[in-house]
Amino acid sequence: MLERPNPLKGAVQANKPHIGVWCSLASALTTEIVAGSGAGWLLIDGEHSPNHLRSLMAQLQVLGGFACEGVVRLPSDDSNLIKQAMDIGARSLMIPNVRTAAQAQAIVAAMTYAPGGHRGFSVGHRANAFGRIKDYHANARTNQLLAVQIECETGVANAAEIAAIEGVDVLFVGPGDLSTNMGFMGNPNAPEVQKAIASVHEAAHKAGKASGILAPVKADADRYLADGFTMVAVGSDLGLLARGSDALIASFKS
């Protein structure tokens, strides 16, 4: 049995835009519905959503029936969380608030079996189809993707060094946290924030790595795609449900 190739990793390595959707409702059913849209990847959020290990796994399970890649965002860079997420089948990870190259290197090590890292070894788990994927452990890194989030001025300043770490695939800007940490809460389009975002993209490009961003406003997403961002999230299940229900009810109140 062979592991299914990671389409998101293939796309970002080829510098091809890949459109994604945030899944924040902690529901395998809603994630399954969104997966049917044809999105290239879905972000299963474990940082700002009420997900736990079993609900993350359930969403990865339903994504097995679709071509889109499931990316799990963990709440932190804790190596034990990384180990558990990877064992349940999360081969694409997003880690929030990465600030230094040393931190990025430690994350890569947590994803990697010895001798290159210290990911805990288990003979059979969901990631290797319970022991059915031939030579999984020796080749595990092949289909893994790591997107590190740049969300503060320290991360922006160190973006070039972070991008240079082998095993980092994407520098993914978190515009909400970045704008807040720079003193422009809720305004990622402030000139100072936009300059910082552009510098992260440039650092990734110079290192031969991809850049990504969350851009739920279409005009912003179109602009970032035109600028060369490849891993772009254009909305969320929560936003679609909230705005759609708002619009529906408002249409009967005029």
N, C-alpha and C positions, 0 to 999 in steps of 0.2 A: 504494500500500500504506500502511495506517495502523498506527501503533504501538498495541499492545493497552493499554487503560487499566490503571493500577495499582490493583488492588482494595484493597490495604492503605492506600494514600494516601487513597483515597476513604473508607474506613472511619474512619480516625483523624480526618480533617477533619470527618466527620459525627458524631464522638464515639460511634461504635459499637464495642463490644468485638470484638477480632479475636484469635483464639487461635492461637498458634504453637508450633512444636517446634524445638528445637536439633538441628542435624545436625553431629555431631562426628567421625564415623567416616571422613571423607574418601573416601567411596565413592558414586559415582553410583547404584549399584544400591540401597544402603540408603536413600539419599535418595529414590529413585523409590518404594520401598516405603512410606516414611513419607508421601510426597505423596499416595498413594492413600487415606490415612486421612480426608481431608476437612479437614485443618488449613487455616486461612486463610493462613498464611505459614510459611515455614521459614527458619531462620537457618543459613546455611552458614558455619561458623566458620573463619576464617583466622588467629585469634589463638592459640588454645590447641589447635589440631588440626593434623595433618600435611598440610595442604592447600597446594597451590601453584597457579599461575595456570591451568594446564591442568586440574587437578582441580576447581577452582572453576568453570571454564567447562563441564566435563562435567556438573556437577550443575545448572547453569543450563539446559543443553540438555535434560536429562530433565524439568525442571520446566515446560518449554514445552508439555508435553502435559496439564498440570493447571491448575486455576483458581487455585491458591495462588501467592502472590508469594514469590520467592526474595530474601532479604536477605543480603547478604555482609558479614560482619564482618571488617574488615581488622586487621592487627596493630598499626597505628599510623595517625597522620594524615598520613603521608608523601604529598605531592602526586603523586609518580610512581606510587605504588601505587594511589592513587585513579584516576588517568588510565587505567592498565592495566585495573583492575577494571571501570571504566565502559565501556571499549571492547569488553570481552568480553561485555557485556550486563548488568552489575550496575547497575541503575538505582536500587535501594534499598540504601543503605549504612548500616552501623552502625560507628561509630568509638569505640574504647575510651578511657576516662580523659580526658574533655574537662574542663578545669579553669577556663577563662576564656572570656569573650565574644570576645576577640581570636582565640583558637584556633578557636572555632566559626566565626567570620567567615572565617578562612583556609581552613577545610575547605569552606565554601560556595563560596568563590572557586575552589578547585581542582576543584569539580564543574561550574563554569559557564564557558561559552565567553565570549570577549571580545565586547563591552567590559565586561561585568559581572564577569568572572573571567579565569582563565588556563588553563582546560582545553585541552590540546593538540588541535588540529584535524586530523582525518583524514577524507578523503572517504568511504571505505567501511570499515566494520568490523562486527562482529556486532551491536553496539548499534543500528545503523540498517539491519539486515538487508542488510548489504554494499552499501549505496547505494540500497536499494529503498524506504525510507520517505521519502515526500515531505516536504520542509521539516523533516527531523529536527533539524538543527542549530539552527534558529531556535526550535524548540519543545521542545528537549530537557528543559528544566527542568519541563515540564508533568507528566511522569510520574515524576520523580525524588523519592525520599524520603530524608531524612537523619534518622537516629536517633543522637543523641549520648549516650554513656554517662556517667553521673555516678557516680563510684566513689571519691571521696575527699572529705574535709571542705572542701577548697578549692572543688571543684566544687559541693558543696551550698551553700556560702556565696555562690557566684556564679550560682546556678541561675536567678534572675530575669533577670539580664543575659544569660545564655546563651539563655534562652527567647525573649528579645526580638529575637534576630538573625533577620532575614528569611532563609528558606531552611532553618532548623532546624524540623523537623516534630515530633519526639518527643524528650522527655527520658527516657532509658531508664536506670533504676537498675540497677547491677550489685551485687546484695546481698552477694555473696561478698567482692569487693574492698572494698566500702564498709565492711562490718563489720570486715574485717581492718585496714583503714587507720584505723578508729576505735578499735582495741584490743579488739575483740570477735570474734576469729577464729572462723569457723564458727557464729556466733550472730547472724544477721540479725534475729532477733526480740527482741534486747535492747532495752529501752525507748529507750535513747539512739539506736540505729540506726533504730528505727521512727519516732522523732520526725524524724530527718533525712530518711527516705524520704517521710514525709508532707509535709515542707516542700518537697521537690522537686516532688511532685505539685501542691501548691498554687501554686508558682511557674509551672509549666507551664499550669495552668488559668487563672490570672490573665492570662497572655499569649495565651490562646486556642490553646494548643498541646496536643498529646496527651502522655500519660505512659505509660511502659511499664516492665515488670519481668520478671525471670526468677523463677518461683515453681513449682518442681517438686513441692512438697507441695500437694495439692489444697485443703486447708483454707486455706493461705496464698493460693493463687490465687483462691479464691472470695472471700476477704476483700478482696483488692486490686481485683477486679472490682467488688465492691459499693461500694468507695471511689471508683470512677471511673477506674481505670487501664484503658486501652483496648488497648494492644499488650502482651499478656501471653503469655509462653512458659511452658508447663505441663509440660515434660519434655524429654527428649533421646533420640536414637536409642541412644546409648551406655548411658544409664540403663535404658532399656527392655530392652535386650539383657542387660545385667549382672544386673539385678534379676529378670528373667524366667528366665534360666538358673539363677540362685541358687535361686529358688523351686522350679523343676522338680527339680533335683538333691536339694534338701533334702526334697522330698516322698517320696523313695525311701530316705531315711536314718533315718526315725523308727523 
